[in-house]
Amino acid sequence: MTVGNDALWWYGFGLSLVLALWMLVPFWRGRSDALTAWNLILLGSIIHIGIGCMEVYVHRMHWPELKWFDANAHEIRWLFLGTAVFFASLLFFHQKLRFVDRLFCNRLAKWPEMSSGVVMVVIGVCLGITLIMPFVENIAFVREVAINFSHSALSIAATFATAYWLKNRISPFALMLLVVTFGAAAVESMVTFAGRRLLLTVIFGPLAACYWISWRYWSRVKLVALFGLLGTSLLVVAAFYSTFRHMKGERTASSVVAKAKSVSVDDVKSQLSDIYHYMAQYTVHYSLLTIRLTDEGKLPVRPFESLKEIVSYPIPRSLWPEKPRDLGIYIVTDTLHLPYKTNWGVGITGQGYHDGGMAVLILYAFLISVLAKAIDVPMSRQPNNPFLLAALAASSAHLAALVRGGLASMTINVLESVFFVLALAILCRAIFGTARIYASATPFGWKPSAYLPPR
């Protein structure tokens, strides 16, 4: 029913085409920017849901214990309908609900002035956060927050170093600071996290800073060509890291560098040989399986479980052992009893089916659109603000993975990245004061042209 089902391939292709046009057309017409939280969400949707449908058409899952699974007509129909309802709602809310724009148009407008002192304090705090981890790893809640803050700190430091260099391009010190900070952050991201998301956020930081401070004023043709090249490069870099990200033994800077040096071109090509799986990571497969397990009662419906998980996050599990967990974890261990230590992204449609159905999918679409606007609206009014750039960079890979899931864990990662940047801004304001005019603030709730000349 699934492998070789033409409807799945064409549905994935059609969805990818619609979302791609929704990104490209406003950008080409000069009505939106390219590197935004909204476009990251759409790009992640193409990768995980659009290509994910094509992946289901191409082959089954490789897990030996799940070779039996083949989606039936009801599960495929619900996938199609639920996905369509979610993305139609998401596009509608983003396009039509202007009160959200008005809500954020004058928020997040007070920041420290960009200076050498501010950059040194931010990079110093980011370094300190990464160094305190051994001292807080046994403290409930503090450990989890410190881990996520330390992950965000890497991309934040790389973003600030890039912004500082862009303002001081002839300074040898600024160039040295950028090279050292970015190199250290990239290596540390591979030491501390086996997933690709952390390394991609570190790489995205300099790209976001270059785009918002300089590249956004280039011609559209030049930018489209540049982003095509950068997208291909990011794919190759991620494949390069995938060849050794599950390395055995102790993960240290020296061992990571040694592994990186041993990677061959053939190793990278092998990662990309199954491009459907490499991109989609079984997201739609897992959505279909989640629908089956929910229908069979093996996964009881838990209304609004993702929201409950987000709200309950500050409560230590030691105080509330039964607080909501991520569906992508317990579906593997508790429901299917698979002998693997892994975390599935069950997809927005599978998550919505498990969390209550169509109404929940519409609510999640609304909340995701609000989350995107909370980052994009202030960013469009202060394009040279390194704090907002850092928040976008630290959230980037998590935003792209929102529709893959787990929805709650990705949202928490985004929120912690933003809160960490706000904490850094408060600290710097206390030391250095607030900028008198950071960028022009407009009183209206819709975006000005993406191609206003720099002041």
N, C-alpha and C positions, 0 to 999 in steps of 0.2 A: 504493500500500500504506500510505503514511503519511498524506498529506493527506486528510482526510475519514474517516479510520479511527476509528469511534466508540469502539473499545476504548481507544485512547490518551487520548481526552478523559475517559472515565469512570475510567480508571485514575488519571490525574492528579487528578481531582476526589476520588476515594476516598482516595488517599494524603494529599492536603491536609487532608481532613476528619479522618482518623485522627490526624495529627500536631497539628492545631489542638486537637482534644479532649484530646490528651495534654498540651498546654500549659495549656489552660483549666481542666480538671476539678481537677487538684491545686491550682491556684491558688485556685479558687472554694471548695474545701473547706478552705483554710487550711493546706495541707500543703507548699506550696512558694511561693517568691517569684516575682515576675513578670520582673524584669530580671536574668536569670541567663545564664551562658555556655551552659547547656543549652538554654534557651528560644531563645537566639539561633541555635544550631545547628538547632533544629527549624524556626524561622522561615525561615532560609536554605534549608532543605530544601523547604519549601512553595513558596517563591519560585522556586527554580532547578529542582527536580525535579518537583514537583506541577504548577505552572503551565507548566513546560517541556514536559511531556507534552501539555498542552492546546495549547501553541504549535505542536508538531509536527502536531497535528490541523488547526490553522487554516491554516498556510501553510508553504511551503518556505523555505530560506535565500535571502537576497538576493544572495549572492556569485555573479557571473556564471559563474565557473569551476566552481561546484558545483551548477548547475541539474540536472545529470544524476543526482544522488544521490537515490535513493528506497529506503528501508529495506525489506528483505525479511522474510518471516515469521520466519526464524531469528533475525535481529537484534532484532526486536520482542519475541519470546518471551524472549530472553536479557536484554533490558532489563527486562522485567517481573519475571522470576525473580531476576535479580541485585539489582535495587532492593528487592524484597521481602525477600530474604535479608539484605541489608545493614541495612535499617531494623528488621527483626525482631531481629537481633542487637544493634543499637544500643540499642533499647528494653529488651531483656532484660538486657544488661550494666549499663545505668544503673539498672534497677530491682532487680536481684537480687544484684549483686556488692558486698556490704557491706564487704568487706575494704578496698576502695579508700577508702570513707568513713572507716574506722578509721585508715587510713594517713595521711590528711590532717587528721583532726579536731584534732590538737594540733600540726600543723606550721604554719609561718608565723604564729607567735603573738607574736613579739617585734618591736615596732615603736617608733619614736620617738613621744613625746607630741605631739599636735597643738598647734602654737603659731605665733605670728607669725613667729618665727625659722625654723621648719621650712618654712613656706610660702614665705618669701622665698628660702631656699636652693634649694628644689625648683624654683621658677619661674626663679631665676637660672641654675641648671644647665641647665634646658630651653632657656633663651634662648641660653646659651653653646654648646650642642650644635648649634643651628641656625646659629650664626655661624661655626663652625669648618669647615663643609663646603667652602668654597673652598680651604682649606689641606690637605685630606686626599683630594681627589677623584682624585689620581693614585697613591695608595697602595693596593696590592692588599689585599683583605680588609677593611682598615680603612675603606676607602671604602664598601663594602657595609654594614658594621655601622653606620657613622656615618649613612648614609642612613636605615636603618630606625629607628635611635635618634632621629634628628631628626624623623621622622614621628611616632613615639610621643610625643615630647616635647610636641607641640602639644596633643594631647588630655589628656596628664597635667597640663600647666599649667592648662588650662581646668577640669579636674576639681578640682584643689587650690584654685583661686581660688573655685570655687563652694562647696566644702566650708567654706572659710574664711568666706565671706559668710553661709552658713547658721548658723554659730556666732556671727556678729557682725552680725546683720541691721540693727541701728540705726547701724552704723558707716559713715560716708560713705567712708572710705578703703577698707573692704572692698568696698563696692559699686563704687567707681571701679576697684579692682583687677580685679574680675570683668569689668566692661564692657571695659576695655582689653585684658586678657589674652584673653578670648574673641574679641573683634573681631580682634585681631592674629593669633591662631591660625587663625581661619576664613579670613582673607585669605591668610595664608601657606600654608595647606593647598591653596588653589586655585592659588597661584603655583608651588609645588614639585611638584604631582602632578596630572596631567590626569584621573586616575580619580576616581570618586565616593567610594571607600572612606575616604580620608583625611579629607575634609570631614565625612562621616557620623560618624567616630570623635570628631571635635572637638565636634560637636553632641551626641553621645551622652554625653559626659563630664558636663556639667551635669545632663542628665536622670537619669543613674545616681546622681549625688550627691543630687539632690533626692528620688529615690525611696527610696534606702536610708536616708537620714538622716531623712526626714520623711514622704513620701507612703505608704510601706509600711504605715503605721498607719491609713490611711483605710479607708472601707468598700469592699468589693469592687465594688459597683455603680458607685461614684464612680471607682474606678481603671479599670474596664473602659471607661467613657465617656471618661476622660482619655486612655487609651492608644489608643483609636480615633481621637480627635482628633489626637494626636501622630503616629500612624502616617500619617494622611493628610497632615499637615504635612510630615513627612519625605519623603514621596513627591513632593510639590510642590517642596520645596527641591532634591531631587536632580534633578528634571526641569528646574528653573530653571538649575542649574549645567550640565546636559547641553547646554543651548543654546549654550554658548560654551566648553566645557572643552577642545575641540580647536582653540582659537584659534591663528591663525598669528602669526608674529613673536615678539618677545621677551616672555616672561612676567614682568611686574613687578607690584608692588602697584597702581600707577596704571593700568596697562593692564587688569588684572583688574577693578578697580572701574569703569573706564569701560565695559567690556563688560557688566558686571552692570547698569549703569544703562540700557543700551540694550535690554535684554530686554523683550519685550512679553508680554501675556497669551496672544496667539495663538502665540507661540514656545513657550511652556510647553505649551499644548494640543497642539501638533504633536508634541511629544515623547511625550505620553501617548496619542496617537491609536491606536498599536498597543501596547496595554497588555501583551499577552502577550510580545512581544519585548522591550519595555522592562524587564520584570521578569526574564524567564528568560534572556535573552541567548544563545539558541541552545544552552543547556547540553545538553538531551536530543538535539537534532540532532547535536551534536558527539559525544555518547556513541555514538549509532548509527553515525556515520561511523567512529569509532575502532574499533568492533567489525568493521566491513567491512574496514578497512585492515589490521587485525591478522589477520583470516582470510585475506586475500590475500597476506600475507607482506610487505607494504610497511612495516608496523610490526612488527618482530620482538618477540615476547614477552620482556619483561625482568623477571623475578621480583623483586618487592619494590623496584621502582625508586624509588618515592616515599620509602621508608625509607632507601634508599641515598643519595638526594639530601639528606635531612635530616642523616644522619650525616656525610656528606662536606662539608657546608657550610663548616665552619671551615677547610678546606684551600683555599688560593688556587688559582684555575684556572690561574694562571701556573706553578704547581708540578705540577698535574695537569690538563693540557688536556682529557683524556678523561673527567673525572669526570662523574657523572650530571647531566643537564640536565632542565629542566621539559618534560614532554610537550607542554604547551600551546604551547610556543615552537617546538620542532623539528618538530611535526606540520605547522605552517604553512610553515616555510621549507625543511626538508630533505625532507619526505615529499611534500607537495602542491605545493611550489615556487610558492606564491602570491605575487604582487607586492605584499604588504601587510606593514606593520610592525605586527603585532598579536599578542596572546597569548590563546589560547583557554582557556576553562574547559571541559574535556571531560567533566565530571561524574564523580561517584564511581563509577558503574557502568562507564563507559568506561575510567576509570583502573584500576579493579579488573580488568577483562577483560584489559587490556594488561599488568598487573603480575602476573598469575598465575591469576585466576579466583575461584571462590567462596571458597576458603579464605583468600585474601588479603583479600577484602571483609569476612569475619568478623573477621580480625585488625585491619583498619583501623577497624572499628566498635568493637572493644574499646579501641583506643588513643585514639580520639576521645572515648569516654565517660570514660576516665581523665583526659584533658586537661580536659574540662568540670568534673569533680569537683575537680581540682586548684585551680581558681579558685572554684568555688561553695561547697565545704565550708568553707574559711576565711572566705569572705565571709558565710556565714550565721551565723557565730559572732562576727564583728566588723563589724556592718553600718555602723558610723560610722567605719571606718578609711579615711582618704583614700588610703593607698597601695594597698590592695586595690581600692578604687573606681577608682583610676587604671589599675590593671592590667586591670580589666574593660573600662573605656572604651577604652583603647588597643588592646585585642584585639577589640573588638566587631564591627566590620565584617569582620575576617578570620575570626572564628568563624562568622559568617553565611555566608561564602563558602567554607567548608571543603568542603562537598559539591559546590560548583561547580567548584573547582579553580583553579589547580593545588594539589593537596592538600599537597605538600611546601612550596611557597612560602608558602601561607597558614599552615601550622603553624609555619614558621620565623618569620613575622611575629608570631604569637601568642607564641612562646617568647621572642623578642627583646623584646617589650613587657614581659613578666613579668620578665625578667632586668634590664631597665633600671630597673624599679621597685624591684627588690631592691637594685640598686646604689645607688639614691638613698636607700633606707632604711638601708643600711650606712653611707653617708656621714653621714646625719643622726644616726644613733645614735652615731657617733664624736664628733660635735660636741655634741649635746644630751642624749645618754643614752637609755635605754630606759624606756618608760612602765611604771609599776609594775602597773597593771591597765588594759588597753585595753578589754576587753569580757569578759563572762563566758565562760570556756572550759569546755565540758562534756566529761566523760570518755568519752561514748558516741559511736558512729560514725554515728548517724542524725540527721537534721536536727530541731532543735526547731521549735516552731510558728513560722510565718512572721510571726505577729502578736503576738509578745511585746511588752509595753509598753516604751518606751525607759527606760533607767535614768537 
